[in-house]
Amino acid sequence: MIRSLYLARHRVPNLVVAQRVLARMAAAAQHFIEDETGEALVGLVVPGERTNGVPTIYVLDTIAPDESAVRQLHTFQQGDARQDEIIWWLQENWRLYRQRRQTSFGGALQAKWDVPLRYLGDWHKQPGYMIQPSTGDQMTALNWLDDADNGMDFLLAPILTLGHPSTISEGAPGANFVTMPHTEDTHIRVDFWYIDRTLRLFQPIAPAIYPDDQLPGLPAYPWHLTDTARFDEEHRLMQRDGLALTVVLWNATDPPPLEVCFLTARVGADRVLIVITGWDYPQRPPAARVAPFRHMGPDDDLYGVFAQLWAESQPVSDPPGWAWTPDKRLLDYIHAVETSLGLRPAAPPPRTSEAAETDAPSGGQP
């Protein structure tokens, strides 16, 4: 009786889910039809109005782990490096959008979205008709909530199951599940669950599904996270050419999304080259800026140093006769720019036999 009264007083937040999130969940579940699968959820938490004080959670995107992720049975997928990097990309772009809204004359609707973009939890697929969180799910969730480094006071943990009869109803208003067609005779079912540090028990939470155009959109993922094979190749080519380089996300052009910038330098050079790529590189050609060399110590803030270099940099025009095509690589562009600006290191003069004898160590060994 006491537990029932406590549950009744413990109100869960309102929940709004973008239609695109359900579509991506269904696509992922069908791609990994024989496996457990799960993805991270990101979105907003908008504080409640004074009348009821209940916040609203808006789920705007679902982010898959990479293909190497271990999909464990009966527990939701924990994050990996790729998910973390995509969440960072989305958060940095959202932060920039918020800054732009705050300095413009936005309306009440824009002010409503002036909250941080954040990780909300994970959805996962369970076998059969296991529509409720398992004991393993609860242990995983509580371990995550109890870790102060995660900074989470709640988690969403939707559960997706397959094979439900197509005659199943969508659910009465206030139900915590939705259905989607899967095959001619079956449906996908997604049950939404919520847990927080206060109650420490999973509770059903009823979703409202909104069309995508009624919710904020998020930027497309950048090329260095969607085409990791090309990024690794570009990075390797530049390193083999003797370039020291650092990757920085930067608002190089207005409006967002951010650009993926490569801060490059050569040993002994008095200038550095900043190579700028758009999120859709290589479809869009790279650009460059040149700045005086600055030494960066081990304790220096990377973005602080980069901001100084950017402020001191000058844009670089494309070299004469240069034309970009997507089959070229950044190193081709860098070589062309370095040659045009006189930044290419001169080839060392050929060694004469006399110089070789002079340089030989004592003992006559070459």
C-alpha angles and dihedrals in degrees: 000000000000090000091051092051091049091051090049091054093044101084118197118220124262112265128213121181125192115236090234090062092060091046091053092047090053092047092050093047091052093046091054094036095151097040141063109258136181141172139198121257123218132185146105138304110210115195117244125258120259091255096067107359093218112140123222123228115211115198107204106165145010120214124205124217118237123274092266094063116126108232107208123205118253098359133086120258117262120220127273134197095272093053090047092052093048091048089050090050092050093045094049092050091046090051089054092049089051091052090052092050092049092055094047132069096260125171131239092277091058091048089053091064094048093113131102121275108240147174110266106182139280136285120211141181122245129194124256116347097328094143096159128072115266127230087259090055091053093048091048092049095048092048088053094047093046092054104094091200090068093059093211126143095177142015135207114218111180115185123214122202131179137214101045115155113265088233091069112119123240090242132258120279108289094029115139097226141068131194133216131189113263109166130355091276104024141062137208114237125203118194116194121219133181132197131178139182093255102058098019092203129104113253129187114253121196115229127214110207113218128192112253094245091062094060134057116275125226127220123263116262116267124252096248089063099038098043102036092160091062093043091052091049093049091047092048094049092052094047092049088053090060098257121145106213143178128190117228130177107224141168094240096157134025128273112035151272100106123249127239105237130192116208104205133183139168128219110271095009119137093208136050129215122224110203114199124204127181123230088259097051130175091034088060114051121244123252132202145211128193125216138173114272116264124190113234118205124211091256097046120112108249095213092045092054091044091052090055092048091048092051090052096043130103126211117254122223118225111268116259111278093010117142125176124224125175092243091065123087133230090252090061089055093045092052091050092049094045091051091048092049096040092246097126110109112245116248111256114254116258113269116245122216088248092055090047091054091047092051094046114112121243113284093050096263111145 
